[in-house]
Amino acid sequence: GCSKPEETSIPSIVTTGTTAATESSKPEYTKTPSLHVRPDVAANGDIVILLTGDVHGGYDKGFSFGGVYEIRYQMELNGDTVLLADSGDAIQGSPAAYLSRGEVMFNLMNDLGYDVAIPGVHEFHYGMERFDEFVQRANFDYISCNLVKNGKQVLKPYVIKEACGKKIAFVGITTPKALTLGPAEAFQDESGEYVYGFLGDENGDAIVNAAQEAIDAARTEGAEYVVLLGHFGNDQTAAPWTYDTITSRLRNYDVYLDGFSHDTTAAEILTADGKLIKRVPAGTLLNTLGWVRISAKDGAVTTGIYQWLNSVDPSWLFDFENPMTKRVAEAKEESKKYLS
């Protein structure tokens, strides 16, 4: 069907890794449902992927989460089927996010109803156990093909979402800069030895191999479209792991959604199999929403960005209210207890 995107079965590739959810010693959490309600209109068959990234705790900045909800809702009123993705660095960056150890931001992400997200640099800011907790509590999928513990994948490397009868795979990749930009103790065991890593070899081969394996596995599982969801950016201080040096060496995918450098520069990537792929940026603090549209008419993939660079909340300027604008207002009040 087209009215509600569904997740397919967990890909078999994850059996080679370890996840917190498979460890019996980990507590079980109840997942709270999102506030997202799709309007009761006929679907037109088009699929839209909306991208946020580098939100850095700024749920009330830029478009704000209330504006993101409204944009998705208006698209759905038009008949589109919308998937919401985040390219990392969401839960850290504001005082309330920091003092609540990510709780304020994580709860709002659950409320907004993401479909998929990747860890960036700062998802590990509160320690790996805290991140594990968020992975288990999330009503969306955290994925990354190159986050490893003792050489084994920690998260699902990809996830397939089914919408309008099409299978769309998201493959997650995280910059190895997380290892040096995040707190070292998050990646170490009790003796101070590094047990977590991001396949950060000197030429990027290990990341390319892991990502290509995930792409190939998703295609084998029937994915008609493959979306790379990465946290690399174009900052040369992150070399050799900039987006162009990694994505240009991959093949058989359809679009790349990026984060990390806070930029708004769209670009084309020539892939290893000679295709021109669009790179969609995410800006920061919700000043930019990337989008990808898959046409029901001919299957064509088009991309672009929306921007809101004003200091005023769009819900006030355009006088709209929805479940998420109310939650944003409530979160501001809730945050006071952390800031007092």
One Martini backbone bead per residue (centre of mass of N, CA, C, O) as a GRO file, in nm:
protein
  340
    1GLY     BB    1   0.101   0.032   0.004
    2CYS     BB    2   0.077   0.413   0.037
    3SER     BB    3  -0.006   0.531   0.332
    4LYS     BB    4   0.223   0.338   0.483
    5PRO     BB    5   0.522   0.293   0.579
    6GLU     BB    6   0.723  -0.003   0.569
    7GLU     BB    7   0.899  -0.255   0.724
    8THR     BB    8   1.102  -0.490   0.669
    9SER     BB    9   1.293  -0.724   0.717
   10ILE     BB   10   1.566  -0.810   0.867
   11PRO     BB   11   1.865  -0.824   0.763
   12SER     BB   12   2.101  -1.082   0.752
   13ILE     BB   13   2.369  -0.918   0.799
   14VAL     BB   14   2.333  -0.873   1.119
   15THR     BB   15   2.442  -1.156   1.217
   16THR     BB   16   2.753  -1.046   1.219
   17GLY     BB   17   2.669  -0.885   1.461
   18THR     BB   18   2.604  -0.644   1.725
   19THR     BB   19   2.347  -0.579   1.969
   20ALA     BB   20   2.188  -0.459   2.239
   21ALA     BB   21   1.917  -0.623   2.191
   22THR     BB   22   2.079  -0.917   2.218
   23GLU     BB   23   2.136  -0.850   2.517
   24SER     BB   24   2.021  -0.977   2.814
   25SER     BB   25   2.137  -0.741   3.007
   26LYS     BB   26   1.944  -0.559   2.879
   27PRO     BB   27   1.704  -0.350   2.890
   28GLU     BB   28   1.365  -0.294   2.850
   29TYR     BB   29   1.173  -0.099   2.617
   30THR     BB   30   0.930   0.136   2.555
   31LYS     BB   31   0.776   0.241   2.267
   32THR     BB   32   0.689   0.545   2.152
   33PRO     BB   33   0.472   0.699   1.976
   34SER     BB   34   0.398   0.901   1.738
   35LEU     BB   35   0.229   1.206   1.615
   36HIS     BB   36   0.193   1.095   1.342
   37VAL     BB   37  -0.069   1.182   1.098
   38ARG     BB   38  -0.218   1.078   0.829
   39PRO     BB   39  -0.403   1.183   0.596
   40ASP     BB   40  -0.726   1.114   0.440
   41VAL     BB   41  -0.576   1.039   0.146
   42ALA     BB   42  -0.494   0.985  -0.162
   43ALA     BB   43  -0.246   0.839  -0.322
   44ASN     BB   44  -0.009   0.928  -0.592
   45GLY     BB   45   0.291   0.758  -0.560
   46ASP     BB   46   0.471   0.950  -0.439
   47ILE     BB   47   0.805   0.983  -0.304
   48VAL     BB   48   0.930   1.136   0.001
   49ILE     BB   49   1.240   1.263   0.122
   50LEU     BB   50   1.326   1.390   0.433
   51LEU     BB   51   1.597   1.610   0.554
   52THR     BB   52   1.792   1.601   0.838
   53GLY     BB   53   2.071   1.788   1.004
   54ASP     BB   54   2.246   1.915   1.246
   55VAL     BB   55   2.051   2.011   1.490
   56HIS     BB   56   2.172   2.043   1.779
   57GLY     BB   57   1.899   2.076   1.964
   58GLY     BB   58   1.720   2.268   1.744
   59TYR     BB   59   1.390   2.229   1.756
   60ASP     BB   60   1.335   2.572   1.753
   61LYS     BB   61   1.474   2.608   1.488
   62GLY     BB   62   1.400   2.740   1.216
   63PHE     BB   63   1.150   2.546   1.125
   64SER     BB   64   1.117   2.343   1.316
   65PHE     BB   65   0.939   2.069   1.407
   66GLY     BB   66   0.670   2.197   1.330
   67GLY     BB   67   0.751   2.253   1.031
   68VAL     BB   68   0.817   1.966   0.947
   69TYR     BB   69   0.540   1.852   0.998
   70GLU     BB   70   0.389   2.044   0.799
   71ILE     BB   71   0.530   1.967   0.539
   72ARG     BB   72   0.452   1.673   0.544
   73TYR     BB   73   0.144   1.716   0.559
   74GLN     BB   74   0.113   1.874   0.292
   75MET     BB   75   0.218   1.647   0.115
   76GLU     BB   76  -0.002   1.441   0.202
   77LEU     BB   77  -0.242   1.611   0.100
   78ASN     BB   78  -0.120   1.569  -0.202
   79GLY     BB   79  -0.033   1.234  -0.180
   80ASP     BB   80   0.219   1.189  -0.051
   81THR     BB   81   0.494   0.981   0.050
   82VAL     BB   82   0.668   1.006   0.365
   83LEU     BB   83   1.013   1.024   0.455
   84LEU     BB   84   1.218   1.043   0.757
   85ALA     BB   85   1.550   1.185   0.790
   86ASP     BB   86   1.878   1.152   0.962
   87SER     BB   87   2.242   1.269   0.955
   88GLY     BB   88   2.310   1.367   1.238
   89ASP     BB   89   2.362   1.553   1.515
   90ALA     BB   90   2.092   1.590   1.719
   91ILE     BB   91   2.135   1.542   2.063
   92GLN     BB   92   2.353   1.783   2.040
   93GLY     BB   93   2.409   2.160   2.141
   94SER     BB   94   2.223   2.218   2.375
   95PRO     BB   95   2.167   2.270   2.699
   96ALA     BB   96   1.923   2.076   2.734
   97ALA     BB   97   2.050   1.834   2.594
   98TYR     BB   98   2.296   1.807   2.775
   99LEU     BB   99   2.155   1.800   3.066
  100SER     BB  100   1.967   1.544   2.954
  101ARG     BB  101   2.133   1.349   2.778
  102GLY     BB  102   1.925   1.383   2.512
  103GLU     BB  103   1.621   1.360   2.594
  104VAL     BB  104   1.474   1.597   2.466
  105MET     BB  105   1.547   1.529   2.170
  106PHE     BB  106   1.465   1.233   2.147
  107ASN     BB  107   1.162   1.264   2.211
  108LEU     BB  108   1.106   1.450   1.963
  109MET     BB  109   1.184   1.245   1.749
  110ASN     BB  110   0.966   1.044   1.823
  111ASP     BB  111   0.726   1.239   1.784
  112LEU     BB  112   0.778   1.309   1.478
  113GLY     BB  113   0.857   1.043   1.306
  114TYR     BB  114   1.085   0.884   1.219
  115ASP     BB  115   1.248   0.632   1.009
  116VAL     BB  116   1.560   0.737   0.996
  117ALA     BB  117   1.902   0.708   1.135
  118ILE     BB  118   2.220   0.846   1.217
  119PRO     BB  119   2.520   0.854   1.349
  120GLY     BB  120   2.743   1.077   1.437
  121VAL     BB  121   2.940   1.231   1.658
  122HIS     BB  122   2.718   1.316   1.911
  123GLU     BB  123   2.565   1.047   1.992
  124PHE     BB  124   2.830   0.979   2.197
  125HIS     BB  125   2.849   1.204   2.426
  126TYR     BB  126   2.698   1.004   2.661
  127GLY     BB  127   2.769   0.736   2.562
  128MET     BB  128   2.709   0.410   2.465
  129GLU     BB  129   2.479   0.333   2.658
  130ARG     BB  130   2.297   0.569   2.583
  131PHE     BB  131   2.276   0.504   2.285
  132ASP     BB  132   2.159   0.222   2.318
  133GLU     BB  133   1.901   0.322   2.446
  134PHE     BB  134   1.800   0.486   2.204
  135VAL     BB  135   1.788   0.253   2.003
  136GLN     BB  136   1.565   0.096   2.168
  137ARG     BB  137   1.352   0.346   2.193
  138ALA     BB  138   1.320   0.382   1.907
  139ASN     BB  139   1.071   0.430   1.635
  140PHE     BB  140   1.337   0.405   1.477
  141ASP     BB  141   1.622   0.371   1.268
  142TYR     BB  142   1.945   0.283   1.343
  143ILE     BB  143   2.229   0.329   1.119
  144SER     BB  144   2.550   0.146   1.043
  145CYS     BB  145   2.822   0.001   0.863
  146ASN     BB  146   3.092   0.132   1.055
  147LEU     BB  147   3.000   0.046   1.334
  148VAL     BB  148   3.225  -0.103   1.570
  149LYS     BB  149   3.287  -0.405   1.772
  150ASN     BB  150   3.547  -0.582   1.747
  151GLY     BB  151   3.470  -0.575   1.418
  152LYS     BB  152   3.157  -0.552   1.472
  153GLN     BB  153   2.850  -0.479   1.407
  154VAL     BB  154   2.611  -0.280   1.581
  155LEU     BB  155   2.436  -0.207   1.343
  156LYS     BB  156   2.242  -0.171   1.101
  157PRO     BB  157   2.344  -0.103   0.775
  158TYR     BB  158   2.037  -0.144   0.689
  159VAL     BB  159   1.713  -0.036   0.554
  160ILE     BB  160   1.379  -0.126   0.458
  161LYS     BB  161   1.134   0.060   0.288
  162GLU     BB  162   0.782   0.053   0.228
  163ALA     BB  163   0.642   0.231  -0.063
  164CYS     BB  164   0.421   0.210  -0.303
  165GLY     BB  165   0.552  -0.086  -0.366
  166LYS     BB  166   0.838   0.008  -0.270
  167LYS     BB  167   1.188  -0.046  -0.222
  168ILE     BB  168   1.376   0.134   0.031
  169ALA     BB  169   1.710   0.190   0.088
  170PHE     BB  170   1.915   0.244   0.379
  171VAL     BB  171   2.254   0.358   0.409
  172GLY     BB  172   2.487   0.376   0.669
  173ILE     BB  173   2.732   0.647   0.745
  174THR     BB  174   3.025   0.718   0.950
  175THR     BB  175   3.251   0.917   1.068
  176PRO     BB  176   3.574   0.871   1.206
  177LYS     BB  177   3.578   1.148   1.365
  178ALA     BB  178   3.420   1.051   1.615
  179LEU     BB  179   3.671   0.931   1.771
  180THR     BB  180   3.800   1.240   1.817
  181LEU     BB  181   3.534   1.430   1.877
  182GLY     BB  182   3.470   1.247   2.089
  183PRO     BB  183   3.460   1.076   2.369
  184ALA     BB  184   3.684   0.834   2.442
  185GLU     BB  185   3.525   0.663   2.662
  186ALA     BB  186   3.294   0.567   2.466
  187PHE     BB  187   3.523   0.362   2.307
  188GLN     BB  188   3.601   0.226   2.578
  189ASP     BB  189   3.714   0.039   2.813
  190GLU     BB  190   3.809  -0.003   3.140
  191SER     BB  191   4.128   0.002   3.030
  192GLY     BB  192   4.133   0.207   2.765
  193GLU     BB  193   4.041   0.042   2.527
  194TYR     BB  194   3.963   0.019   2.203
  195VAL     BB  195   3.638  -0.120   2.076
  196TYR     BB  196   3.556   0.112   1.900
  197GLY     BB  197   3.464   0.191   1.551
  198PHE     BB  198   3.494   0.322   1.176
  199LEU     BB  199   3.690   0.215   0.959
  200GLY     BB  200   3.964   0.423   0.973
  201ASP     BB  201   4.144   0.422   0.730
  202GLU     BB  202   4.373   0.596   0.520
  203ASN     BB  203   4.174   0.530   0.236
  204GLY     BB  204   3.865   0.402   0.287
  205ASP     BB  205   3.825   0.096   0.219
  206ALA     BB  206   3.649  -0.018   0.454
  207ILE     BB  207   3.403   0.159   0.404
  208VAL     BB  208   3.348   0.087   0.112
  209ASN     BB  209   3.307  -0.216   0.161
  210ALA     BB  210   3.070  -0.193   0.363
  211ALA     BB  211   2.878  -0.028   0.182
  212GLN     BB  212   2.870  -0.222  -0.061
  213GLU     BB  213   2.759  -0.463   0.092
  214ALA     BB  214   2.493  -0.324   0.168
  215ILE     BB  215   2.393  -0.256  -0.111
  216ASP     BB  216   2.393  -0.546  -0.224
  217ALA     BB  217   2.203  -0.666  -0.011
  218ALA     BB  218   1.961  -0.482  -0.074
  219ARG     BB  219   1.929  -0.569  -0.367
  220THR     BB  220   1.887  -0.872  -0.307
  221GLU     BB  221   1.622  -0.794  -0.131
  222GLY     BB  222   1.475  -0.570  -0.349
  223ALA     BB  223   1.584  -0.298  -0.395
  224GLU     BB  224   1.502  -0.015  -0.603
  225TYR     BB  225   1.629   0.178  -0.386
  226VAL     BB  226   1.932   0.365  -0.291
  227VAL     BB  227   2.019   0.529   0.016
  228LEU     BB  228   2.255   0.742   0.121
  229LEU     BB  229   2.342   0.789   0.476
  230GLY     BB  230   2.552   1.056   0.579
  231HIS     BB  231   2.860   1.166   0.783
  232PHE     BB  232   3.089   1.390   0.615
  233GLY     BB  233   3.109   1.605   0.413
  234ASN     BB  234   3.347   1.892   0.298
  235ASP     BB  235   3.568   1.883   0.513
  236GLN     BB  236   3.916   1.864   0.490
  237THR     BB  237   3.973   1.778   0.793
  238ALA     BB  238   3.833   1.479   0.722
  239ALA     BB  239   4.049   1.361   0.583
  240PRO     BB  240   3.962   1.089   0.374
  241TRP     BB  241   3.631   1.143   0.474
  242THR     BB  242   3.483   1.255   0.239
  243TYR     BB  243   3.220   1.232   0.037
  244ASP     BB  244   3.372   1.205  -0.240
  245THR     BB  245   3.585   0.976  -0.155
  246ILE     BB  246   3.350   0.766  -0.107
  247THR     BB  247   3.102   0.781  -0.314
  248SER     BB  248   3.280   0.751  -0.585
  249ARG     BB  249   3.341   0.427  -0.502
  250LEU     BB  250   3.049   0.366  -0.555
  251ARG     BB  251   2.765   0.146  -0.637
  252ASN     BB  252   2.427   0.112  -0.693
  253TYR     BB  253   2.298   0.403  -0.645
  254ASP     BB  254   2.079   0.713  -0.618
  255VAL     BB  255   2.154   0.874  -0.340
  256TYR     BB  256   2.287   1.150  -0.131
  257LEU     BB  257   2.284   1.199   0.223
  258ASP     BB  258   2.403   1.473   0.425
  259GLY     BB  259   2.660   1.566   0.673
  260PHE     BB  260   2.860   1.781   0.924
  261SER     BB  261   2.928   2.076   0.761
  262HIS     BB  262   2.659   2.265   0.741
  263ASP     BB  263   2.582   2.273   0.453
  264THR     BB  264   2.418   2.389   0.115
  265THR     BB  265   2.565   2.197  -0.104
  266ALA     BB  266   2.499   2.095  -0.394
  267ALA     BB  267   2.570   1.788  -0.588
  268GLU     BB  268   2.773   1.587  -0.799
  269ILE     BB  269   2.824   1.229  -0.847
  270LEU     BB  270   3.066   1.008  -0.963
  271THR     BB  271   3.047   0.691  -0.991
  272ALA     BB  272   3.188   0.375  -1.034
  273ASP     BB  273   2.938   0.327  -1.265
  274GLY     BB  274   2.881   0.624  -1.410
  275LYS     BB  275   2.697   0.789  -1.225
  276LEU     BB  276   2.481   1.061  -1.155
  277ILE     BB  277   2.472   1.192  -0.829
  278LYS     BB  278   2.300   1.329  -0.572
  279ARG     BB  279   2.373   1.582  -0.334
  280VAL     BB  280   2.223   1.622  -0.006
  281PRO     BB  281   2.182   1.862   0.219
  282ALA     BB  282   2.122   1.995   0.583
  283GLY     BB  283   2.276   2.181   0.738
  284THR     BB  284   2.149   2.366   1.032
  285LEU     BB  285   1.919   2.415   1.268
  286LEU     BB  286   1.680   2.385   1.051
  287ASN     BB  287   1.760   2.566   0.781
  288THR     BB  288   1.748   2.274   0.634
  289LEU     BB  289   1.574   2.081   0.378
  290GLY     BB  290   1.591   1.793   0.233
  291TRP     BB  291   1.502   1.641  -0.095
  292VAL     BB  292   1.323   1.349  -0.230
  293ARG     BB  293   1.186   1.239  -0.548
  294ILE     BB  294   0.966   0.970  -0.643
  295SER     BB  295   0.820   0.889  -0.928
  296ALA     BB  296   0.528   0.737  -1.039
  297LYS     BB  297   0.550   0.769  -1.349
  298ASP     BB  298   0.904   0.705  -1.393
  299GLY     BB  299   1.109   0.694  -1.130
  300ALA     BB  300   1.224   0.956  -1.085
  301VAL     BB  301   1.500   1.149  -0.946
  302THR     BB  302   1.461   1.424  -0.727
  303THR     BB  303   1.608   1.734  -0.596
  304GLY     BB  304   1.641   1.940  -0.284
  305ILE     BB  305   1.578   2.255  -0.103
  306TYR     BB  306   1.491   2.394   0.205
  307GLN     BB  307   1.462   2.730   0.354
  308TRP     BB  308   1.517   2.887   0.698
  309LEU     BB  309   1.671   3.208   0.790
  310ASN     BB  310   1.486   3.286   1.017
  311SER     BB  311   1.404   3.376   1.353
  312VAL     BB  312   1.122   3.311   1.299
  313ASP     BB  313   0.858   3.124   1.348
  314PRO     BB  314   0.653   2.988   1.109
  315SER     BB  315   0.395   2.937   1.285
  316TRP     BB  316   0.356   3.240   1.340
  317LEU     BB  317   0.362   3.370   1.055
  318PHE     BB  318   0.139   3.139   0.936
  319ASP     BB  319  -0.064   3.028   1.140
  320PHE     BB  320   0.011   2.733   1.272
  321GLU     BB  321  -0.111   2.407   1.393
  322ASN     BB  322   0.024   2.120   1.570
  323PRO     BB  323   0.140   1.862   1.751
  324MET     BB  324   0.442   1.979   1.735
  325THR     BB  325   0.408   2.270   1.829
  326LYS     BB  326   0.315   2.183   2.109
  327ARG     BB  327   0.570   2.020   2.188
  328VAL     BB  328   0.771   2.249   2.166
  329ALA     BB  329   0.643   2.420   2.388
  330GLU     BB  330   0.670   2.205   2.609
  331ALA     BB  331   0.980   2.169   2.591
  332LYS     BB  332   1.053   2.451   2.687
  333GLU     BB  333   0.938   2.406   2.969
  334GLU     BB  334   1.093   2.143   3.043
  335SER     BB  335   1.385   2.273   3.012
  336LYS     BB  336   1.392   2.454   3.269
  337LYS     BB  337   1.485   2.228   3.472
  338TYR     BB  338   1.780   2.223   3.341
  339LEU     BB  339   1.837   2.555   3.357
  340SER     BB  340   1.793   2.641   3.672
   0.00000   0.00000   0.00000
